[in-house]
């Protein structure tokens, strides 16, 4: 399982990459492997506000539909439009091609509450 050290992780299997005042969000390699082949991704619109621990979209695989939970709160400033035509990017490249949204943080302190890569790996071992 690929778990980049520079990212932060939520208990709901989203990753967060801090980029100054903004964060890039996607789902983890562990999550995509559990879900199976992703066939559809539903994401918010640019300008939408998301709240930590609240759903902001969903991914549909051949097995199930899973909600995406916001790891942080803020305003959506960018959405990965490529995923509407190529949802398989989530399986092929969860950290590079398959980022989902970029959010302008409303509370930078929320990032510190997320897990480090080592903590996330420990949590997934228990699942």
SVG drawing of the C-alpha trace seen along z (x, -y; Angstrom):
<svg xmlns="http://www.w3.org/2000/svg" viewBox="-24 -31 31 37">
<polyline fill="none" stroke="black" stroke-width="0.4" points="0.0,0.0 1.3,-3.4 1.1,-6.0 3.1,-9.1 4.8,-10.5 4.2,-14.2 0.4,-13.8 -2.0,-13.8 -4.9,-11.3 -8.4,-11.1 -10.1,-8.2 -12.5,-8.1 -9.5,-7.4 -9.1,-10.8 -5.7,-12.3 -4.7,-15.9 -1.8,-17.7 -1.1,-21.2 -0.3,-23.8 0.1,-27.1 -3.4,-28.4 -5.1,-25.6 -5.2,-21.8 -5.6,-19.2 -7.9,-16.2 -8.4,-12.7 -8.9,-9.2 -6.1,-6.9 -4.6,-3.9 -6.0,-1.7 -9.5,-3.1 -9.4,-2.6 -8.2,1.0 -11.0,1.8 -13.6,0.3 -12.5,2.0 -12.9,0.6 -14.2,-3.0 -16.9,-3.7 -18.2,-7.2 -17.1,-10.1 -19.5,-12.8 -17.8,-16.0 -19.0,-19.4 -18.9,-22.6 -16.3,-25.3 -17.5,-27.8 -19.2,-25.2 -18.4,-25.3 -17.5,-21.9 -17.4,-21.1 -15.0,-18.7 -16.5,-15.2 -19.5,-16.0 -20.0,-14.4 -18.8,-16.3 -19.3,-13.8 -19.2,-10.1 -17.4,-7.4 -19.2,-4.5 -17.4,-1.3 -18.6,2.0 -19.2,3.1 -20.7,0.1 -21.3,-3.6 -19.3,-5.3 -19.6,-8.9 -16.5,-11.1 -16.1,-12.9 -14.4,-16.2 -11.2,-16.0 -11.2,-19.8 -13.6,-22.8 -13.3,-25.4 -14.3,-26.7 -13.9,-24.5 -11.6,-26.5 -10.8,-23.7 -12.4,-20.4 -10.7,-17.7 -12.8,-17.6 -10.8,-14.7 -12.5,-12.3 -15.9,-12.7 -14.4,-11.2 -11.8,-9.0 -12.9,-7.7 -10.4,-4.9 -7.7,-7.4 -8.8,-6.8 -7.6,-3.2 -4.6,-3.9 -3.1,-7.0 -4.9,-8.0 -2.3,-10.6 -1.4,-12.2 -4.0,-12.1 -7.0,-11.4 -6.9,-14.3 -10.5,-15.4 -10.8,-18.9 -8.7,-21.9 -10.0,-23.7 -9.2,-27.1 -8.9,-26.4 -11.2,-28.1 -9.2,-26.7 -5.6,-25.7 -5.5,-24.0 -7.8,-21.3 -4.8,-19.9 -2.9,-19.2 -5.8,-17.0 -5.3,-14.6 -3.1,-11.5 0.4,-11.2 1.3,-8.5 2.6,-6.2 -0.6,-6.7 -2.7,-6.0 -0.8,-2.8 -1.3,-1.6 -5.0,-2.3 -5.5,-0.4 -3.7,2.6 -6.5,2.9 -9.3,2.9"/>
</svg>
